[in-house]
Amino acid sequence: MKPRTFNSEARKRPVNLTLNEDPVVQLRGLTNNLSGVVESLLADYVEHEHRQRMARAGTLEATISLWDAFNAGHGSFADEYSTL
């Protein structure tokens, strides 16, 4: 079982959701803990989105480093056109 990225001991509170009735009915046939299933799915979604954003940030950082290294070795493309 993977570790949770949220505080499982945090207080619970009611939330209003509007969901398609068909999958809700089917899910109720599979479990008596609809809230637990939705909470688990939400936690998985949050973790996935967090990882995606961290990966994008890493890609950005790598791109910036490459451009910085290029500029340090070759100068900026704009240098030959600069009027300063």
N, C-alpha and C positions, 0 to 999 in steps of 0.2 A: 504494500500500500504506500502511495507517495505521500510525502508530507504536505500539509495544507499551508497555503500562503496567507491565510487569514486567521483571525483569532476565533477559534471554534467555541470559546467560552464567552464571547461577547453576548450581550443581551439580545433576545429575539424580539422583533416587533412586527406587527401586522403590516402587510403591503398589499395594495390593490393592483392586480394584474388583469389584463384582458387577454385571454388565451383562446385559441381555437378549441371548441368543445370536443371534437373528435379525438385528438390525441390525449386530451385530459381524461376522457372516458376510458380509452384504451390503457392509459397508464394506471388509472385507479384499479383496473383489472389485474395489474401486475404488482402493485405495491399499495400499501395502506399509508405510506409516508410521502405524499406528493411534495410537501414542503422540503423534505430532506433531499429528494431527487432534484428539485429545482435549485436548491442551495448548492448541491454538488456540481450541477451543470454551470451555474453562475461562477463558482470558484474556478472551474476548469477554464471557462471563457476569460476570466480576469487574468489567470496565469498565462494563457496563450497570448493574449493581447500584450501583456507586460513583456513577454519574451520577444514578441515581434517588434515592439518599440525599442527594446534594448538592442536587437540585431540591427535595426535601421540606424540607431545612434552610433553603433560600432562601425557600420559602413560609412557613415558620414565622417567620423573621426579618421578612419583610414584614408578616405579621399582627401581630406584636408591635409593630412600628413604627407601624402604623395605630392600634392600641389605645392606645399611648403618646401619639400625637398627639391622639386623641380625648379622652383623660383630661386632657391639658394644656389643651385648649380648653374642655372642658365639665365636667370633674371626673369622679369615679368614680360609677357607679350606686350603689355602697354608701355614699357619703358621707351621703346623706339618712337612712340607716338606722343609721348608726354611733352607738354609745353612748359612744364615747371622747371 
